[in-house]
Amino acid sequence: MKKKIWISITVVVLIVLLVGVNIYRASNQEAVTVETVTVDEREMTGNVMVPGTLSLNEESFVYLVPENGEVTEVLIKVGDKVEKGTPILKYENEQLELEKEQNALSLESSYLKINQVKDQIEDLEEKEDDIAEQIGKKEAEKQVDAEREQLNSELKMADLEARQILLQKETIEKKITELEVKSEMAGIVLAINEDAIKGISQAPILHIAKPEELVVKGTISEYDSLKIKEGQSVTLRSDVLPDNEWKGKVTKVSYLPEQSENVMGSEETVVQYPIEVSIEDKNIEAKLGFKLIMDIETEKNTTVAIPLEALKQDGENYYVFVIKEGKAIRQEVETGTTSDEYMEIKSGLEAGSKVIINPSQEVRDNLEVTEND
């Protein structure tokens, strides 16, 4: 029994000695020297990185229309400058020409019938006058009423037929007019596809565009569509030309999404919103089809911010070491927008506070520190 008591006493004495030694060492340990920075407010810019493709701003494709017949003449050549409404090619359609001739004959026949019925009505009126002289006007009207109604009905039918033929004539003339295709925009003829003209290829016959007006086209997510607005500044970069960058502006954010099937093969669809960015530099070295990165500035605000070197992470939480009365105090913070060098602090710090930059592993909560002058 006495042996157990002495063992317990010995253990307690050892613990007291260890605690005393640690306290002594801590009291005599020199304070760790740290670098600090004063927290202040600065302008922070939010950015969204979006991939895009260098494209033509405005372009027109002309496809073969087999119903129009065969292309007999292309009125322009590659490199030509055309205005909106400039004739660019002609079709030949024998069937339409036959329909036009048939329509003209039908219309002529219809007019002949109308004139014939009108002549019959005039003859009937003369006949009525003759009968009226013999038996009186009322009796004459009774005798010719049935014939008059028949002729008037025939006249109406002939008139309706003529109007229908005239409508057919307008339709045929419109189709014939469309045999001469006109440019839908002003621009430069970039390509003429002979195989498409012959019907061998399904590609466009003609490609007209404004090569000097380039844009970058891409798509953004539902989340980014809430942050990206027209007029926001954009920095454009290319992996092919790493030393170059160009300035632009967001010119279009589609209100309607485009949907595509999920790449994982599920029934869900990925919703993306088309976006366009204009390029301020007209002498861009990149070529059509180049893949570009659009670095879009989505927001600017003045807020409390600290250098990224001062921020520490513990799981999903962020914290800093604040200097208070010569000690390093661990302070959890809520972060916001980030830039290349700074992080926005939404809560946990105030302007004027001092935080430690690049805290070493020695720095811990409540440790005495000395600021490096």
VOVEXPA-545772 format. One record per residue (C-alpha): residue in one letter; x, y, z. Coordinates in pm, 1 decimal, padded with zeros to 6 digits, m for minus. Last residue first. Layout:
! VOVEXPA-545772
resn:A px:X py:Y pz:Z
...
END
This chain:
! VOVEXPA-545772
resn:D px:01099.8 py:04680.3 pz:m03871.8
resn:N px:01026.2 py:04310.8 pz:m03818.6
resn:E px:00739.2 py:04282.3 pz:m03572.1
resn:T px:00815.4 py:04086.8 pz:m03256.0
resn:V px:00597.2 py:03797.3 pz:m03153.4
resn:E px:00450.3 py:03648.3 pz:m02838.0
resn:L px:00244.4 py:03339.6 pz:m02925.5
resn:N px:m00128.1 py:03353.7 pz:m02844.9
resn:D px:m00222.0 py:03124.8 pz:m03139.8
resn:R px:00070.8 py:02977.5 pz:m03321.8
resn:V px:00368.6 py:03096.2 pz:m03522.3
resn:E px:00650.8 py:02844.5 pz:m03519.4
resn:Q px:00528.3 py:02692.5 pz:m03847.2
resn:S px:00613.4 py:03019.8 pz:m04017.6
resn:P px:00366.3 py:03299.7 pz:m04091.5
resn:N px:00396.7 py:03422.6 pz:m04453.4
resn:I px:00263.9 py:03771.8 pz:m04377.9
resn:I px:00134.9 py:03842.5 pz:m04026.3
resn:V px:m00170.9 py:04065.7 pz:m03992.6
resn:K px:m00207.8 py:04417.3 pz:m03854.2
resn:S px:m00551.7 py:04571.8 pz:m03818.7
resn:G px:m00614.1 py:04919.1 pz:m03961.9
resn:A px:m00909.7 py:04816.6 pz:m04178.9
resn:E px:m01120.1 py:04557.5 pz:m04000.6
resn:L px:m01099.1 py:04182.4 pz:m04007.2
resn:G px:m01334.4 py:03888.7 pz:m03945.8
resn:S px:m01582.8 py:03953.8 pz:m04227.1
resn:K px:m01592.6 py:03994.5 pz:m04604.5
resn:I px:m01217.0 py:03974.0 pz:m04657.0
resn:E px:m01123.9 py:04016.4 pz:m05024.5
resn:M px:m00807.2 py:03833.6 pz:m05121.2
resn:Y px:m00503.6 py:03998.2 pz:m05279.2
resn:E px:m00214.9 py:03922.0 pz:m05516.1
resn:D px:m00349.6 py:03778.9 pz:m05843.6
resn:S px:m00707.6 py:03867.1 pz:m05751.4
resn:T px:m00964.0 py:03705.3 pz:m05523.1
resn:T px:m01324.9 py:03793.2 pz:m05448.0
resn:G px:m01468.1 py:03683.5 pz:m05112.8
resn:T px:m01322.6 py:03542.8 pz:m04790.8
resn:E px:m01475.6 py:03497.5 pz:m04447.2
resn:V px:m01215.6 py:03520.0 pz:m04170.5
resn:E px:m01096.2 py:03316.0 pz:m03869.0
resn:Q px:m00855.9 py:03499.0 pz:m03639.2
resn:R px:m00553.5 py:03334.8 pz:m03474.0
resn:I px:m00388.6 py:03582.2 pz:m03238.0
resn:A px:m00016.4 py:03646.2 pz:m03264.3
resn:K px:00091.9 py:03842.1 pz:m02956.6
resn:G px:00248.8 py:04182.4 pz:m02901.6
resn:E px:m00067.6 py:04344.9 pz:m02767.2
resn:K px:m00272.8 py:04215.1 pz:m03061.9
resn:I px:m00111.5 py:04115.2 pz:m03392.5
resn:V px:m00354.8 py:03923.5 pz:m03612.8
resn:F px:m00275.0 py:03575.8 pz:m03745.3
resn:V px:m00501.1 py:03483.1 pz:m04034.4
resn:Y px:m00776.7 py:03227.9 pz:m04093.5
resn:Y px:m00962.4 py:03040.1 pz:m04366.1
resn:N px:m01205.1 py:02751.6 pz:m04321.1
resn:E px:m01278.8 py:02462.4 pz:m04559.1
resn:G px:m01002.5 py:02245.9 pz:m04416.4
resn:D px:m00770.4 py:02484.7 pz:m04229.3
resn:Q px:m00643.7 py:02747.4 pz:m04467.7
resn:K px:m00401.0 py:03032.7 pz:m04406.8
resn:L px:m00407.8 py:03383.2 pz:m04553.4
resn:A px:m00124.0 py:03632.2 pz:m04504.7
resn:E px:00054.5 py:03539.9 pz:m04829.0
resn:L px:m00265.2 py:03617.4 pz:m05025.2
resn:P px:m00219.4 py:03983.0 pz:m04938.9
resn:I px:m00516.2 py:04131.4 pz:m04751.4
resn:A px:m00836.7 py:04302.2 pz:m04860.7
resn:V px:m01107.8 py:04516.7 pz:m04701.7
resn:T px:m01338.7 py:04640.5 pz:m04976.6
resn:T px:m01373.9 py:04879.9 pz:m05266.8
resn:N px:m01579.7 py:04723.2 pz:m05544.8
resn:K px:m01544.5 py:04617.0 pz:m05905.2
resn:E px:m01741.4 py:04338.7 pz:m06073.0
resn:T px:m01744.5 py:04096.4 pz:m06367.2
resn:E px:m01408.7 py:04161.3 pz:m06530.0
resn:I px:m01401.7 py:03895.0 pz:m06803.2
resn:D px:m01087.1 py:03695.9 pz:m06886.3
resn:M px:m01183.4 py:03547.3 pz:m07224.5
resn:I px:m00945.0 py:03265.6 pz:m07317.8
resn:L px:m00899.3 py:03220.5 pz:m07691.1
resn:K px:m00922.9 py:02924.3 pz:m07927.1
resn:F px:m00824.0 py:03023.5 pz:m08280.4
resn:G px:m01094.8 py:02957.1 pz:m08541.1
resn:L px:m01023.2 py:03269.8 pz:m08741.6
resn:K px:m00662.5 py:03377.4 pz:m08698.3
resn:A px:m00476.7 py:03538.1 pz:m08408.9
resn:E px:m00252.8 py:03835.3 pz:m08486.0
resn:I px:m00508.1 py:04097.6 pz:m08380.1
resn:N px:m00469.6 py:04416.6 pz:m08580.1
resn:K px:m00822.8 py:04547.3 pz:m08508.8
resn:D px:m00751.9 py:04577.9 pz:m08134.9
resn:E px:m01086.5 py:04657.7 pz:m07968.0
resn:I px:m01216.4 py:04302.7 pz:m08000.8
resn:S px:m01588.6 py:04240.6 pz:m07943.9
resn:V px:m01702.4 py:03967.5 pz:m07706.1
resn:E px:m01999.6 py:03738.1 pz:m07770.9
resn:I px:m02185.0 py:03508.4 pz:m07529.2
resn:P px:m02409.1 py:03206.2 pz:m07575.8
resn:Y px:m02579.2 py:03075.4 pz:m07257.7
resn:Q px:m02523.5 py:02712.9 pz:m07153.9
resn:V px:m02762.1 py:02461.7 pz:m06997.6
resn:V px:m02628.1 py:02107.5 pz:m06963.8
resn:T px:m02901.6 py:01851.3 pz:m07012.5
resn:E px:m03007.9 py:01566.5 pz:m06785.6
resn:E px:m03100.6 py:01231.4 pz:m06941.0
resn:S px:m02763.0 py:01084.6 pz:m06857.3
resn:G px:m02498.1 py:01000.1 pz:m07115.0
resn:M px:m02203.6 py:01143.0 pz:m06921.7
resn:V px:m02162.7 py:01416.2 pz:m07180.7
resn:N px:m02498.3 py:01561.6 pz:m07083.4
resn:E px:m02696.4 py:01647.4 pz:m07392.8
resn:S px:m02692.2 py:02005.5 pz:m07512.3
resn:Q px:m02909.6 py:02304.7 pz:m07440.8
resn:E px:m02878.8 py:02657.2 pz:m07574.7
resn:P px:m02995.9 py:02925.5 pz:m07339.6
resn:L px:m03214.1 py:03227.3 pz:m07417.9
resn:Y px:m03125.3 py:03571.9 pz:m07285.9
resn:S px:m02801.6 py:03565.1 pz:m07482.0
resn:V px:m02517.0 py:03774.8 pz:m07348.1
resn:K px:m02391.1 py:04007.0 pz:m07619.8
resn:T px:m02131.6 py:04282.4 pz:m07654.5
resn:V px:m01885.8 py:04191.6 pz:m07377.3
resn:K px:m01588.5 py:04418.1 pz:m07431.5
resn:G px:m01238.2 py:04366.9 pz:m07567.2
resn:K px:m00868.9 py:04409.5 pz:m07498.1
resn:W px:m00595.4 py:04196.6 pz:m07649.2
resn:E px:m00313.3 py:03983.9 pz:m07510.9
resn:N px:00009.4 py:03863.1 pz:m07659.1
resn:D px:00312.1 py:03681.0 pz:m07516.6
resn:P px:00136.3 py:03343.9 pz:m07508.6
resn:L px:00047.5 py:03344.7 pz:m07881.1
resn:V px:m00067.5 py:02983.7 pz:m07935.9
resn:D px:m00202.2 py:02964.0 pz:m07579.9
resn:S px:m00417.3 py:03266.8 pz:m07661.9
resn:R px:m00530.2 py:03556.5 pz:m07442.6
resn:L px:m00819.3 py:03802.4 pz:m07438.6
resn:T px:m00876.8 py:04058.4 pz:m07161.7
resn:V px:m01241.1 py:04159.9 pz:m07124.8
resn:S px:m01415.5 py:04472.3 pz:m06998.6
resn:Q px:m01787.4 py:04454.9 pz:m06916.0
resn:G px:m02024.1 py:04630.3 pz:m07159.4
resn:E px:m02291.0 py:04358.8 pz:m07167.1
resn:K px:m02321.4 py:04170.6 pz:m06839.3
resn:I px:m02156.7 py:03863.3 pz:m06681.8
resn:K px:m02249.8 py:03790.6 pz:m06320.5
resn:L px:m02586.2 py:03611.4 pz:m06345.3
resn:S px:m02479.0 py:03428.6 pz:m06662.3
resn:D px:m02179.0 py:03293.2 pz:m06464.9
resn:Y px:m02406.0 py:03073.0 pz:m06252.6
resn:E px:m02608.6 py:02943.1 pz:m06547.2
resn:S px:m02286.1 py:02855.1 pz:m06727.9
resn:I px:m02121.0 py:03047.4 pz:m07008.0
resn:T px:m02085.7 py:02989.0 pz:m07382.3
resn:G px:m01836.7 py:03114.4 pz:m07638.2
resn:K px:m01790.2 py:03352.9 pz:m07928.1
resn:V px:m01498.5 py:03591.0 pz:m07979.3
resn:V px:m01566.1 py:03865.8 pz:m08228.3
resn:L px:m01408.6 py:03985.9 pz:m08551.8
resn:E px:m01511.7 py:04267.7 pz:m08786.0
resn:E px:m01237.6 py:04311.9 pz:m09048.3
resn:P px:m01339.6 py:03991.4 pz:m09225.5
resn:K px:m01688.3 py:04127.3 pz:m09303.8
resn:A px:m01860.8 py:03822.2 pz:m09450.3
resn:I px:m01985.1 py:03644.3 pz:m09761.6
resn:H px:m01965.0 py:03266.4 pz:m09810.2
resn:L px:m02111.2 py:03124.5 pz:m10129.6
resn:I px:m02235.7 py:02784.4 pz:m10243.4
resn:P px:m02267.9 py:02656.6 pz:m09886.5
resn:A px:m02170.3 py:02292.9 pz:m09821.7
resn:Q px:m02399.8 py:02002.7 pz:m09913.8
resn:S px:m02159.0 py:01890.0 pz:m10185.0
resn:I px:m02220.0 py:01734.9 pz:m10528.0
resn:G px:m02507.8 py:01969.3 pz:m10611.8
resn:K px:m02321.4 py:02133.4 pz:m10899.8
resn:I px:m02306.5 py:02466.4 pz:m10714.8
resn:A px:m02192.5 py:02282.5 pz:m10401.5
resn:D px:m01902.9 py:02129.2 pz:m10596.0
resn:E px:m01806.1 py:02475.6 pz:m10725.3
resn:N px:m01782.0 py:02624.8 pz:m10375.5
resn:I px:m01727.5 py:03001.5 pz:m10383.0
resn:A px:m01543.5 py:03152.9 pz:m10084.1
resn:L px:m01466.6 py:03479.4 pz:m09901.9
resn:V px:m01685.1 py:03722.4 pz:m10094.6
resn:I px:m01640.9 py:04048.0 pz:m09900.7
resn:G px:m01916.3 py:04237.7 pz:m09721.0
resn:A px:m02255.7 py:04406.5 pz:m09737.6
resn:M px:m02543.5 py:04181.7 pz:m09640.7
resn:E px:m02829.9 py:03971.8 pz:m09776.7
resn:S px:m02667.1 py:03937.2 pz:m10116.6
resn:K px:m02908.6 py:03889.3 pz:m10403.6
resn:V px:m03020.8 py:03567.9 pz:m10573.6
resn:E px:m03169.2 py:03595.3 pz:m10924.5
resn:L px:m03402.0 py:03296.0 pz:m10949.1
resn:E px:m03595.5 py:03467.7 pz:m10671.7
resn:T px:m03755.9 py:03696.0 pz:m10931.6
resn:I px:m03885.8 py:03387.3 pz:m11111.5
resn:K px:m04042.1 py:03262.4 pz:m10789.7
resn:K px:m04206.6 py:03601.2 pz:m10734.5
resn:E px:m04334.8 py:03601.6 pz:m11092.8
resn:I px:m04485.5 py:03254.7 pz:m11042.0
resn:T px:m04660.0 py:03360.6 pz:m10720.4
resn:E px:m04790.1 py:03681.6 pz:m10877.8
resn:K px:m04923.0 py:03485.5 pz:m11179.1
resn:Q px:m05096.1 py:03237.4 pz:m10951.4
resn:L px:m05271.0 py:03528.5 pz:m10784.7
resn:L px:m05373.1 py:03656.5 pz:m11128.7
resn:I px:m05510.8 py:03310.9 pz:m11215.6
resn:Q px:m05725.6 py:03321.5 pz:m10902.3
resn:R px:m05853.8 py:03665.7 pz:m10994.9
resn:A px:m05944.6 py:03542.7 pz:m11345.2
resn:E px:m06133.2 py:03244.0 pz:m11203.6
resn:L px:m06324.0 py:03469.5 pz:m10967.9
resn:D px:m06422.1 py:03695.3 pz:m11263.1
resn:A px:m06531.4 py:03398.4 pz:m11472.4
resn:M px:m06744.9 py:03272.5 pz:m11184.3
resn:K px:m06897.8 py:03614.8 pz:m11136.4
resn:L px:m06973.1 py:03646.1 pz:m11506.6
resn:E px:m07131.5 py:03298.8 pz:m11517.2
resn:S px:m07357.3 py:03395.6 pz:m11228.2
resn:N px:m07454.3 py:03717.6 pz:m11405.9
resn:L px:m07530.9 py:03514.2 pz:m11721.7
resn:Q px:m07755.9 py:03270.8 pz:m11534.4
resn:E px:m07933.0 py:03548.5 pz:m11349.0
resn:R px:m07999.5 py:03728.4 pz:m11680.6
resn:E px:m08134.6 py:03409.8 pz:m11840.1
resn:A px:m08378.8 py:03359.7 pz:m11554.9
resn:D px:m08486.5 py:03723.1 pz:m11555.8
resn:V px:m08536.2 py:03744.6 pz:m11937.8
resn:Q px:m08909.3 py:03659.3 pz:m11966.2
resn:K px:m09009.9 py:03822.6 pz:m11642.1
resn:E px:m08833.7 py:04145.8 pz:m11733.7
resn:A px:m09022.4 py:04160.5 pz:m12065.6
resn:E px:m09356.2 py:04116.2 pz:m11887.9
resn:K px:m09273.0 py:04405.3 pz:m11660.4
resn:K px:m09155.2 py:04630.3 pz:m11945.0
resn:G px:m09450.9 py:04589.7 pz:m12178.9
resn:I px:m09567.4 py:04340.7 pz:m12438.4
resn:Q px:m09423.2 py:04463.3 pz:m12774.0
resn:E px:m09195.0 py:04751.1 pz:m12681.8
resn:A px:m09082.1 py:04555.5 pz:m12375.0
resn:I px:m08982.6 py:04260.1 pz:m12594.8
resn:D px:m08743.5 py:04479.5 pz:m12794.0
resn:D px:m08594.8 py:04632.7 pz:m12479.4
resn:E px:m08543.1 py:04289.5 pz:m12327.6
resn:K px:m08361.7 py:04171.3 pz:m12641.8
resn:E px:m08131.4 py:04473.1 pz:m12617.3
resn:E px:m08061.7 py:04386.7 pz:m12252.1
resn:L px:m07997.5 py:04024.3 pz:m12346.3
resn:D px:m07747.2 py:04131.9 pz:m12615.1
resn:E px:m07563.2 py:04337.7 pz:m12350.2
resn:I px:m07558.1 py:04039.3 pz:m12114.1
resn:Q px:m07425.4 py:03817.3 pz:m12391.5
resn:D px:m07148.7 py:04068.7 pz:m12463.1
resn:K px:m07055.0 py:04069.7 pz:m12093.2
resn:V px:m07044.5 py:03689.2 pz:m12101.0
resn:Q px:m06803.4 py:03697.6 pz:m12396.5
resn:N px:m06587.2 py:03963.8 pz:m12234.5
resn:I px:m06552.9 py:03749.8 pz:m11922.0
resn:K px:m06475.9 py:03442.7 pz:m12129.5
resn:L px:m06208.4 py:03626.1 pz:m12324.9
resn:Y px:m06057.1 py:03751.1 pz:m11996.3
resn:S px:m06039.5 py:03393.6 pz:m11868.8
resn:S px:m05876.8 py:03269.4 pz:m12185.9
resn:E px:m05610.9 py:03542.4 pz:m12161.9
resn:L px:m05546.4 py:03449.7 pz:m11798.8
resn:S px:m05516.0 py:03082.9 pz:m11883.2
resn:L px:m05275.4 py:03160.8 pz:m12167.9
resn:A px:m05059.5 py:03378.7 pz:m11941.4
resn:N px:m05061.1 py:03111.1 pz:m11671.5
resn:Q px:m04949.2 py:02848.2 pz:m11918.4
resn:E px:m04662.9 py:03071.6 pz:m12031.2
resn:K px:m04554.1 py:03135.1 pz:m11671.0
resn:E px:m04586.4 py:02768.3 pz:m11581.9
resn:L px:m04364.3 py:02681.2 pz:m11878.4
resn:E px:m04106.0 py:02935.1 pz:m11762.1
resn:L px:m04125.9 py:02795.2 pz:m11409.9
resn:Q px:m04061.1 py:02444.4 pz:m11540.3
resn:E px:m03761.1 py:02564.2 pz:m11737.3
resn:N px:m03586.5 py:02691.8 pz:m11423.5
resn:E px:m03251.2 py:02868.5 pz:m11465.3
resn:Y px:m03083.0 py:03003.7 pz:m11154.8
resn:K px:m02876.7 py:03319.3 pz:m11120.2
resn:L px:m02599.3 py:03433.4 pz:m10882.6
resn:I px:m02469.6 py:03731.7 pz:m10680.5
resn:P px:m02708.1 py:04020.2 pz:m10747.4
resn:T px:m02615.4 py:04303.2 pz:m10500.7
resn:G px:m02895.9 py:04364.5 pz:m10248.6
resn:K px:m02664.4 py:04443.7 pz:m09957.1
resn:E px:m02338.0 py:04562.6 pz:m10101.7
resn:V px:m02063.0 py:04346.5 pz:m10244.7
resn:K px:m01683.4 py:04357.1 pz:m10230.9
resn:D px:m01525.8 py:04097.9 pz:m10455.4
resn:G px:m01247.7 py:03883.3 pz:m10307.9
resn:V px:m01376.2 py:03556.1 pz:m10450.3
resn:K px:m01583.1 py:03613.3 pz:m10763.7
resn:I px:m01925.7 py:03755.9 pz:m10840.8
resn:L px:m02213.8 py:03697.6 pz:m11086.0
resn:V px:m02228.9 py:03320.3 pz:m11059.3
resn:E px:m02428.1 py:03198.6 pz:m11360.1
resn:T px:m02642.5 py:02903.2 pz:m11458.8
resn:V px:m02730.7 py:02760.9 pz:m11118.5
resn:E px:m02982.1 py:02485.1 pz:m11186.5
resn:G px:m03345.6 py:02478.0 pz:m11078.2
resn:N px:m03505.9 py:02688.0 pz:m10806.2
resn:E px:m03641.1 py:02380.6 pz:m10626.9
resn:P px:m03280.8 py:02260.8 pz:m10587.4
resn:V px:m03199.6 py:02554.9 pz:m10356.2
resn:L px:m02818.8 py:02558.3 pz:m10322.0
resn:Y px:m02697.5 py:02735.4 pz:m10009.1
resn:V px:m02583.9 py:03094.5 pz:m09954.3
resn:F px:m02398.7 py:03162.0 pz:m09628.2
resn:S px:m02385.1 py:03509.1 pz:m09474.5
resn:E px:m02144.6 py:03646.3 pz:m09217.5
resn:E px:m02139.9 py:03900.7 pz:m08935.8
resn:N px:m01906.2 py:03908.3 pz:m08636.0
resn:L px:m01661.4 py:03658.1 pz:m08779.3
resn:S px:m01516.7 py:03420.1 pz:m08524.5
resn:L px:m01232.7 py:03376.4 pz:m08274.5
resn:T px:m01343.7 py:03091.4 pz:m08049.2
resn:G px:m01410.7 py:03108.2 pz:m07675.7
resn:P px:m01303.9 py:02974.6 pz:m07336.9
resn:V px:m01435.6 py:03159.7 pz:m07028.2
resn:M px:m01242.6 py:03285.3 pz:m06724.7
resn:V px:m01456.2 py:03492.4 pz:m06485.9
resn:N px:m01300.4 py:03779.2 pz:m06291.0
resn:G px:m01395.5 py:03986.1 pz:m05987.5
resn:T px:m01207.5 py:04313.4 pz:m05942.2
resn:M px:m01107.1 py:04444.4 pz:m05601.9
resn:E px:m01043.8 py:04811.2 pz:m05523.4
resn:R px:m00858.7 py:04849.8 pz:m05195.1
resn:E px:m00931.1 py:04885.3 pz:m04825.3
resn:D px:m00660.8 py:04847.9 pz:m04563.5
resn:V px:m00503.9 py:04582.7 pz:m04343.4
resn:T px:m00161.1 py:04682.1 pz:m04214.4
resn:V px:00111.4 py:04436.7 pz:m04306.2
resn:T px:00330.1 py:04226.2 pz:m04084.0
resn:E px:00663.6 py:04045.6 pz:m04096.4
resn:V px:00743.2 py:03824.4 pz:m03799.1
resn:T px:01012.2 py:03787.9 pz:m03532.8
resn:V px:00942.1 py:03512.1 pz:m03280.7
resn:A px:00969.7 py:03627.4 pz:m02917.5
resn:E px:01275.9 py:03493.7 pz:m02728.7
resn:Q px:01210.6 py:03202.5 pz:m02497.3
resn:N px:01267.9 py:03278.7 pz:m02123.8
resn:S px:00905.8 py:03262.1 pz:m02016.4
resn:A px:00839.1 py:02965.8 pz:m02242.5
resn:R px:01139.8 py:02778.1 pz:m02108.5
resn:Y px:01034.2 py:02842.8 pz:m01748.5
resn:I px:00679.8 py:02737.8 pz:m01817.1
resn:N px:00803.7 py:02422.0 pz:m01987.4
resn:V px:01035.5 py:02344.5 pz:m01695.0
resn:G px:00759.4 py:02401.2 pz:m01443.8
resn:V px:00521.3 py:02175.5 pz:m01632.4
resn:L px:00786.1 py:01902.4 pz:m01642.9
resn:L px:00864.3 py:01941.5 pz:m01270.1
resn:V px:00497.9 py:01930.1 pz:m01174.3
resn:I px:00449.1 py:01616.0 pz:m01384.5
resn:L px:00753.4 py:01450.6 pz:m01221.9
resn:V px:00631.0 py:01538.2 pz:m00870.8
resn:V px:00288.6 py:01390.0 pz:m00946.8
resn:V px:00444.4 py:01066.2 pz:m01076.1
resn:T px:00666.9 py:01034.2 pz:m00764.1
resn:I px:00372.3 py:01089.7 pz:m00528.4
resn:S px:00175.6 py:00818.6 pz:m00706.9
resn:I px:00468.9 py:00575.4 pz:m00681.0
resn:W px:00512.5 py:00655.2 pz:m00311.0
resn:I px:00144.2 py:00585.0 pz:m00244.8
resn:K px:00163.1 py:00255.8 pz:m00435.9
resn:K px:00460.5 py:00143.8 pz:m00223.9
resn:K px:00279.3 py:00236.2 pz:00099.8
resn:M px:00000.0 py:00000.0 pz:00000.0
END
